[in-house]
Amino acid sequence: MKIAVIGAGIVGVTTAYELASDGHEVTVLDAFGSVAEGASFANAGVVAPGYVTPWAAPGMRGKVIKALFAAHSPVRVKLPLSPTELAWATRWWGACKPQLYAANRKRMQQLALYSKERMRQIIEVQGLQIDRADGYTVLLRSRHEQQLMAPGLAVLHELGVKVQQLDADQTRAIEPALNPDTPLFGGLHLPDDEVGNCRQFAQQLRDTSRAMGVQWLHRVQVKRVESAAKGVRLHCAALEGPHSSLDVAPESWVGDAVVICAGVGSAELLKPMGVNLPLVPVWGYSISAPIKEHLHAPRSAVMDERYKVAISRLGLRVRAAGSAELGGAADAMSKPALDTLYKVLNDWFPGAAQTQHAQVWKGGRPMLPEGPPVIGSTGTPNVWINTGHGSSGWALSCGGARVLADQLAGRSPSLDVSGLELSRYLRR
Ligand SMILES: Cc1cc2nc3c(=O)[nH]c(=O)nc-3n(C[C@H](O)[C@H](O)[C@H](O)COP(=O)(O)OP(=O)(O)OC[C@H]3O[C@@H](n4cnc5c(N)ncnc54)[C@H](O)[C@@H]3O)c2cc1C
């Protein structure tokens, strides 16, 4: 089949790769000049299936309200919220119920476990060389934080995720550069989890899939998707700028099917089809800086449980990432959010990075209120979707892409995908 993929973030890149692997003729269209320039650009890189959970969780409402008034809060709201953001927040509130949370968590974790295996296969089979490190450690600053982890630990055990409960000395033995002056109660170590550079992976998989025949059209905005019984037509506009595909970008692309992997742009494309997808950007930030002294840097990735900041080692760089901000504009940098990243980096790894040379980044997680992404048919003929991966798009990408390719080919995916269908939003 002749298939278009809209979006060249990590989800679009992996989807294009899987479709090409199945023998389809694939064209990817993206508004940016290269792959992984949106939310996939500088994320924390953590691939930890046990920690892939919905943000709509029991107890979260109270935590969020409390956090809004705290210094160095992991959560921020930029008022005024748009009607779409308000509707999203209302839905998120409703999805915090224990039963819904448990079901959504299971769906996401199963997909994440499947995805991790698929990612490893792709790296091995295609010989990709990305900056990565093994193991993931959650840092707990107090006994209270450790107690709050208990219910989550039971779920990890159920899932078969290997997790070690550590005291402070054991945690410091795993990450010897942790600042001895910052009080640490203990940690959780997940030896089978990992951190890897999402953007590098996307760039290398783009090159691999180009060699398989995938065509990449950049600086092309898809304005509208028109579905017909026998195929689809995309109405496009070429955007100016470096690496423009102006010469080759079609004003309209015609083929057999399209997969929408447009991250936070996906909802807009679905609207003319009568689908109102409650998808909003939940903004996050990262700072990436060259390592100044390797002995002072993390070995792999750690997560400060109190401030929800991940600190990752990515080759010769260290990256601190976090913050969840609802509302506000893509280009409005929040100084308090960045201050928190610098604070947590400095708390744990002072002197590790040349922060004067830091690359500062803001990205919009494509977030659905309940947590799980939407993967599969849209119900509109020949229009498919793979989006809404929220805070775990890198960890879920390879598995989700394989699921989509199987569905499109009429095969049953290797895991139960109930609860990931777009139809859950069509019923309302
Ligand atoms: C601070 C931060 C830390 C994170 N840490 C992690 C982590 O540790 N682990 C993890 O798994 N995930 C993490 N994430 C989440 C992860 O980065 C995202 O879930 C993922 O990048 C989403 O990928 P995507 O391909 O759906 O979206 P994007 O990467 O945003 O790609 C969407 C693409 O679609 C294109 N597009 C949109 N509309 C159109 C249109 N109409 N026409 C043409 N092109 C269009 C855009 O140009 C864009 O390139 C983090 C996110 C943030 C912000």
The ligand as a MOL file (V3000), in Angstrom:
LIG
                    3D

  0  0  0     0  0            999 V3000
M  V30 BEGIN CTAB
M  V30 COUNTS 53 58 0 0 0
M  V30 BEGIN ATOM
M  V30 1 C 10.5670 17.4210 29.4220 0
M  V30 2 C 10.1290 16.1260 28.7950 0
M  V30 3 C 10.7070 14.9400 29.2350 0
M  V30 4 C 10.2840 13.7220 28.6950 0
M  V30 5 N 10.9000 12.5800 29.0910 0
M  V30 6 C 10.5230 11.3740 28.5480 0
M  V30 7 C 11.1670 10.1740 28.9350 0
M  V30 8 O 12.0980 10.1720 29.7380 0
M  V30 9 N 10.7400 9.0020 28.3830 0
M  V30 10 C 9.6940 8.9620 27.4740 0
M  V30 11 O 9.3380 7.8990 27.0350 0
M  V30 12 N 9.1000 10.1020 27.0790 0
M  V30 13 C 9.4760 11.2980 27.5910 0
M  V30 14 N 8.8450 12.4570 27.2080 0
M  V30 15 C 7.6880 12.3650 26.2860 0
M  V30 16 C 8.1110 12.1890 24.8350 0
M  V30 17 O 9.1280 13.0930 24.5260 0
M  V30 18 C 6.8820 12.4260 23.9260 0
M  V30 19 O 5.8290 11.5860 24.3370 0
M  V30 20 C 7.1940 12.0740 22.4700 0
M  V30 21 O 8.3200 12.7990 22.0310 0
M  V30 22 C 6.0160 12.3550 21.5650 0
M  V30 23 O 6.4080 12.0170 20.2590 0
M  V30 24 P 5.4820 12.3320 19.0130 0
M  V30 25 O 6.1670 11.7790 17.8340 0
M  V30 26 O 4.0940 11.9000 19.3090 0
M  V30 27 O 5.4160 13.9370 18.9610 0
M  V30 28 P 6.4620 14.9750 18.3470 0
M  V30 29 O 7.8530 14.5620 18.6180 0
M  V30 30 O 6.0590 16.3160 18.8350 0
M  V30 31 O 6.2380 14.8600 16.7870 0
M  V30 32 C 5.0650 15.3130 16.1730 0
M  V30 33 C 5.4480 15.8660 14.8130 0
M  V30 34 O 4.2680 16.1260 14.0660 0
M  V30 35 C 4.4900 17.2410 13.2670 0
M  V30 36 N 3.1960 17.8200 12.8950 0
M  V30 37 C 2.1640 18.1530 13.6940 0
M  V30 38 N 1.1140 18.6020 12.9800 0
M  V30 39 C 1.5090 18.5600 11.6860 0
M  V30 40 C 0.8800 18.9080 10.4610 0
M  V30 41 N -0.3870 19.3580 10.4230 0
M  V30 42 N 1.5820 18.7840 9.3170 0
M  V30 43 C 2.8590 18.3360 9.3280 0
M  V30 44 N 3.4950 17.9720 10.4580 0
M  V30 45 C 2.8320 18.0780 11.6230 0
M  V30 46 C 5.3250 18.1620 14.1280 0
M  V30 47 O 6.0460 19.0550 13.3010 0
M  V30 48 C 6.2070 17.1730 14.8910 0
M  V30 49 O 7.4640 17.0010 14.2850 0
M  V30 50 C 9.2570 13.6880 27.7120 0
M  V30 51 C 8.6930 14.8920 27.2630 0
M  V30 52 C 9.1210 16.0990 27.7980 0
M  V30 53 C 8.5130 17.3780 27.2920 0
M  V30 END ATOM
M  V30 BEGIN BOND
M  V30 1 1 1 2
M  V30 2 1 2 3
M  V30 3 2 2 52
M  V30 4 2 3 4
M  V30 5 1 4 5
M  V30 6 1 4 50
M  V30 7 2 5 6
M  V30 8 1 6 7
M  V30 9 1 6 13
M  V30 10 2 7 8
M  V30 11 1 7 9
M  V30 12 1 9 10
M  V30 13 2 10 11
M  V30 14 1 10 12
M  V30 15 2 12 13
M  V30 16 1 13 14
M  V30 17 1 14 15
M  V30 18 1 14 50
M  V30 19 1 15 16
M  V30 20 1 16 17
M  V30 21 1 16 18
M  V30 22 1 18 19
M  V30 23 1 18 20
M  V30 24 1 20 21
M  V30 25 1 20 22
M  V30 26 1 22 23
M  V30 27 1 23 24
M  V30 28 2 24 25
M  V30 29 1 24 26
M  V30 30 1 24 27
M  V30 31 1 27 28
M  V30 32 2 28 29
M  V30 33 1 28 30
M  V30 34 1 28 31
M  V30 35 1 31 32
M  V30 36 1 32 33
M  V30 37 1 33 34
M  V30 38 1 33 48
M  V30 39 1 34 35
M  V30 40 1 35 36
M  V30 41 1 35 46
M  V30 42 1 36 37
M  V30 43 1 36 45
M  V30 44 2 37 38
M  V30 45 1 38 39
M  V30 46 1 39 40
M  V30 47 2 39 45
M  V30 48 1 40 41
M  V30 49 2 40 42
M  V30 50 1 42 43
M  V30 51 2 43 44
M  V30 52 1 44 45
M  V30 53 1 46 47
M  V30 54 1 46 48
M  V30 55 1 48 49
M  V30 56 2 50 51
M  V30 57 1 51 52
M  V30 58 1 52 53
M  V30 END BOND
M  V30 END CTAB
M  END
